[in-house]
Amino acid sequence: MAVSDARLPTLPALPDPETDAILDSGLLHELSHAFGGPFHFLLPARFADNVADFRAALDEAGVDGQVYYAKKANKAAAWIEHCATSGTGVDVASLGELRETLGHGVRGGDIVVTGPAKSDDLLRIAVLQGCLIAVDSLDELDRLIALATAGAAHPARLLLRRLPPQQPNSRFGMNEAELGAGLERCVRADRAVRMEGFSFHLTGYAVRPRADLAGHLVDLCLKARTMGLPADRISIGGGFAVDYTSADDWQAFVTTQRPEHYHAGKAFTVADFYPYHSPVAGAHALRAVLATAPEGGTRSLAAQLKEHGIHLLLEPGRALLNRAGASVFRVQGVKDRDGYGIVTVDGTSLSLSEQWFNSEYLPEPVLVTPAGTADAGATFPACVGGASCLESDMLTWRKIPLSARPAPGDLLVYLNTAGYQMDSNESSFHDLPLPPKVVLNRPDGQPRWRLDRRPPC
């Protein structure tokens, strides 16, 4: 069956010549044969470029700051290896993440420890290594002070996390009264702690709320200084959007998609989806935040930070991984349904995490045959299912207009999946092995690869 249906909505990823060259190189079929299953490929040079873009935004604004990679966005070692050699910070939220980061050579002073209700073991190692700790509650502050007072060689470095006033139901951070009590406890703790400033965890990608709350943290720093505390930095966290697709394609998709475009009439609302197009994304979003005058003022956030000598810390995850990797699945079979096909691949949707949050990873996969990417022509509408026995194991519920009918052995490559998609929910369900991660570089114009995690010596 080869069905052409121009009514199906389409949402191609933004063009990326470097990734296109990899798709046409023949390497992906060789790797699929070698691994015998799905795999992810990583582009560390892209990660380095994204870090450089954020640093450039700080420099252009004349703001002193530090970029921390939010490690939760992808577990690969390649990103941490770059952080260790480039002086880029890392944001961790568990003891395992902290040990992994230290083990790859990142200095404790370049690590910020976030997350709620941290364990004593995590706090203890963070203090010993000189990490900066974002304290989420008063009881956590009390435990941290107790650990630091018990004989640490240097003060515990900390930020107090502010509950966003515009998101009062957030489970992260302290309200105004709790912050006041926390400041008093830091003063009483004297040299056991170094209260370096404030942070927040803000849901969403809008520029204005982030700038307004950052301005509020500047005011909190000035208040803390009157109490004799250093308070010379604020962290605005992550929340820098990634632009996956064009404005026109995104608008056309969200206005036309409906249940009949999905296998089994699966229904999604636009609110279920990540905003796959963002007019202000990545480092440009940081530039916009810095240029915005926080509520109640007339001067930009950048001007306020410079005037008061406050360092800006940021913790992007997805934005540092933009275009830095893709996920490759091998076609195992195709069956025909009424007007579309069901493609089954050799992995599961656990390796494409969006599907497990009542959502869909919308940038559509590219069909790659042994001869390279399939030429555009008569389309073959198909959804994509995983190899498990679960009806819900769908990598793509949507009927995608593929460029040809896939054959067993062809590859479906989901683009730009490094940010949160690859490994947030991966599981060896059915005893299927976890897809390996392959690091790709092009030192001589030809792609060269290695496994992300080298075996121990």
N, C-alpha and C positions, 0 to 999 in steps of 0.2 A: 504494500500500500504506500503510495506517495500522494499525500493530500496537500493541496495548496489552500490556505485559508487566510486571506488578508485581514480578516476581522480580528484575528488574535492579537492582543497587545504584545509589544516587544519592548525589552529594556536592555539594550546592549551596554556593556561596560565602556567607559571612555577609552579611546584609542591609546595603545601603549606599544610603540614599535619594538622596544626591547623584549617585552614578553612575546609579541608576535614572532620575533626571530627565534625564540626558544621553541614555540609551538611548531614551527616549520623546520626545525633542525634535525628531527628524527631522534633526538636524545630521549624524549619522553617515552617513546615506545620501548627503547632499550631498557630504561629504568623500570618500566612496568613489567617487562619480562623478567628482569633481575629480581625484583621484589615479590613478584607473584601476587600483587594486590595493589590497593590504592596507596598513594604517597602524596606528600606535600613538597613543593620546592620553595626555597627561600632565596631572596635577593638582598644580601646584607648591604650592598652598595646603596640601595634605595633607602634603607634604614638610616645610613650615615647621612645621605642627602637631606632626609626629613629632619634629623637632629640639627643639621647645619642651618636649615631654614628657620627653625625656632630660635636658634641662637642669633641669627641675623636680625630677626624681629626685635629681640631685646636690644641688640647693639644699635639698631637704627633709632630706637626710642631713647637711647642713652640711659637705659635702666640696667642696674646690676641684678643679675639673676642666675638661676640654675635650672637646667632641664633635667628632670628625672623620668626615666622610662618606667611606665606602670607595668610591672612584670606580669601581672595577671592576664594581660591581653594576649600573650603567647608564651608558651613554656620553652621555646627553643633556646639553646645555649648561644647561638650565633649573635643574638642581640646583646647579651651580657658580655660576650667577648669584646664586642665593639665598645661598649660602655667602659670596660676596664682600661682599654688602651687610649680612649679619647677623653677621659675625665667626665663623661656623662654620668649623671646620677641614676639611681635605680630606686623605684618605689616598691616596697615589699609589704605583704600583709600576713605572712605566716612564718613560722620557724623554718620550714623547709625552703621557702623562697629566700629567706635571709642567708641560710647556710649555702645554698646554691650560688647566690650572688657573691658572697665572700669567697667561696671556693674558686670562682673564676677571676679573682683578683681585684674586684671592686673594693675600694677602701671604705671602712665603716663611716668615715666622715662624708662620703658621697652617697649614703643610703638614708632614705626616709622611710620610717616604719609606720604604716597606716593600718586601718582596719579597726573594728570595734572590740572591746573587751579582750585585749591581748593577754595571752598566757604569761605567767611569771617567767617561764623559761625564755620566751621570746623577749620580754622586757629585760631580763638579766643579760642576755647576750648582746642585745642592742646597746645597753649601757656600757658594757665592757668594751665594745668595739667603737664607741663614740658616734653611734648613729643618731640621727634626729628623729624623735618620736612624737607623732601626732596623737595627743592624749584625747580620748573621746568622752570621758566621764570622770566624775569626782572620785569614784572608787578606784578607777584605774590610776588616777593621779596619786592617790594615797598609797597604792601598792608600789608605784614607781618611786615615790619619795622614800618609802621604807627600804627598797632595794638599794637605792643610791646612798642612803644614810648608813647602811650596814657595812660600808667599807670599800666602796668603789674608788678606783684610783683617780677618777675625775668626775666632774658633775654630770648628771644626766641631762642631756640636751632635749628640750621639748618645745612643742607648740601646743597651744590649747585650741581644740576644734570648736568652732562656733556653729550652733544649730541655725540654719538659714531661717531668718524671720519670715521669708516668703514661702517657706516649705516647713511649717511648724510640725507636720506629722512625720517628718524624716526621723529615722531611727539613729541618725548620726549627729553627734555634736551636743553642746551644752547651751542652755538658754542664758539669758543675760544674768539672772541671779546666780546660776551655777558658775558662770565665768567669773563673776565677782568673788565668789567663795574660792575658786581655784587660784585666782591671783593672790589672795591673802595667804593661802597655803604655800604658794611658791615663795612668797616673802618670808614666811616663817621657816621654810626649809633652808634658807640662806644658801650656803655654798654647796649643798648637796645637789642642787639642780641649777640649770641655766635656762630660764624661760626666754626663748628666743623670738617668740611671736605667736601668730595665730594662723589657723587654717580653716577650710570648710569643705564639705562634700555637697555639691549642688547638682541636682538632676536636670538634664536638658542641655541644649546647645546654644541658647539665646545669648547674645552679647551683653545686652543691657543689665540683666540680673547679675551676671558675673562681675561686671564693672562696679555696680552699686554695692554688692557685698564686699568686694575688695576694698572699696573706699571706706566701708564700715570697719574693716580690719585695720586699716591705717589709723583710724581714730582710736581703736582699741590699743594699738601699739603706743600711741601718744599717752593714753591713760596709764598703761602699764609702766611707762618710763617715769611718770611722776611718783610711782611707788618704788623706784629704785631697781626695776627689772630691765634687762637689756632690750628686749622686744624690738629687734631690728630686721625682721623678715616676716613675710606673709606667704602662704601657699594658697593658690586658687585652684588646685587640683587639676583634673583633666577636663573632659567635656568639649574638646575641639573636634568639630564634625569632620567627616571624610566625604569628599565628593566622588561618588561612584559613577554617576551617569550624567548626561546633559540635561539642562533645564527643560528643553523641548520634549525629550524622550520621557522624562519623569512626569511632566504635566500630562502628556498624552496617556501615559500608563494609568495614573491614579484616577483620571476622569473616565476611562473606558473599562477598566477591569471589573469583572463581575463573576458570580459563582460558576457560570457555564464555561468560563475560561480555565477551570481547574478540574482535575480528576475528582470524580465522585461529588461534584458540586460543592467542593470545599469553599467556605465563605470566609473572606478576610475583609476587614475594614482598613481604610488608609491608616488609622491610628495604630493598627497592629504592626505596621512596617517601620523599620528604621528609615529616617529621611535620606534616601539614597542620592538625592541631589541637595546640595547646600550651596547657596550663593557666596557664603563666607565660610571657608573651611581651613583646617590646618593652621599653619603659621599666620595666614591672613586673618583668621579669627583672633589670634593673639594680638596682632596689630590693631584690630578694631577695638578690643578690650582696652588696650593701653591708650588709645586715642579718645576714649569715651570719658566724659566728665561724670563722675559718680553723682548720684542723686543728692541734691542740696548744695552742689558746688558748681563752679564755672570752669575750673581747671581740670585738665585731663588726669586720668589715673597716673600716667607716666610722670607728669609734672609733680604730682603729690609724692610719688615714690622718691623721686630725685630730691625734692626739697627736704624731706625728712630722713633721708639716708636709709631707706628701707629696701631690702633685697626682695625680689619677686621670685618665688618658687612655683614651678608648674609640673604637673605629673601626667603628660599625655601618654596614652597607650595606643589606641587604634590609629591616631593621627601620625605617630612615628612609624607605623607599619603600612601606611598607604602605599599600594602597588609593590609591596615588598614580598609577595608570595602568592601562590596559587595551589589549588588542590586538584589532584588528577585521579580519576576513576576509570576503570576499564569496563567496557560494555560486555555483559555476559549473555544477554538475550533481549529480544524485542518481541512483544506480542501486539496484535492488532485489536483495537476496540472500535466502537462506532465513530469513525472519523478521526481517530488519533491513535497513537501507539503508547505502550507502556514499556519503557526501557528499564532494565534491571542492571545495575552495576555491581562491582565486586566489593563494595564497602557498605557502610550504613550512614544514615543521617546523623548519627552521633559524631561524625567527623565533619559536619557542617551545621554548627550548633544552633543557628537561627530557628530551624524547624522545631526545636524542642522548647520554644518559648511562644507557642501559639502564633507563629509568624512564618515568614518565608524569606530565604535569601534570594533576592530578586534579580541581581545582575546575572544574566543567563549564561550558561556554560557554552564553551566553544567545542564543536565536534572536530576532532583531530584524527585523521586516518593515517595509515602508514606512509602515505604520500604527503602528509601535511594537513593544514586546515582545509576543510572541505570547501569547494567553490560555492559561492552563493548561486542558488537556482531555485528549482521547485522545492517548496518547504515540506517538511515532515513534522507535523505537530506531535509532540510527545511529552508526557510527564516522566519523571525519573524516580524509580524506587530503589531501595536498598536490598541487600541480599538476605535480610533476616525474614523471619516468619511473621512479623508484625504488620498489620494493615497500615499502621501509622508511620511506618519506616519509609518516609518519602523525602528524598533529597529536594525534589521540586514537585509540588502539587500542580503547578501551572503547566498548561499545555504549551510548551515552547516551540516556536516554529524553527526547528533545526534545518540546516541547509541541505541535508540528505538523510535518507533512512540509515541509521547506524547499523553496523554489522558487528558481531562478536569480535572482540579484539580492538575495535576502535576505542578512542579515549574521549571522555567528556572532561573538560578542564574548566573548573570554576575559578574565575579570576578574582584577584584582590581579596583573598580570604585570610591573610595573615592576622588581621585584627579581630580577635575573639572567635572566629569561625573554626579554626583548625582543631583546637584541642581543649576548648572549655568543657566539653561534655564527652570527650572520647571515652569509649569503653570497649573492652575485648568481649563484647556480647557474642554468643555462639562460639566462643573460643577463637574468634577472628583476631589476628594480630593487629595492634595499633599501627596505623600507617606511619612509616618512617618519614623523617624530615631530611631533605636533601638540600645542601647549600650549593648554590650555583654562582660562579664567578666567570668573567670573560677576560682573563688577563692578556690573551693574544687574539681577541676577536672571536674565538670559539668558546662555547660554553664548557666549563670544567666543573666537576661535581665532587662532593664528598658528603658523607653522612654528617648530620649535625652533631651528634654525640659520638666522639671518638672512643673506642674501647680503652680501658685503663692499661697503662704500661705493665 
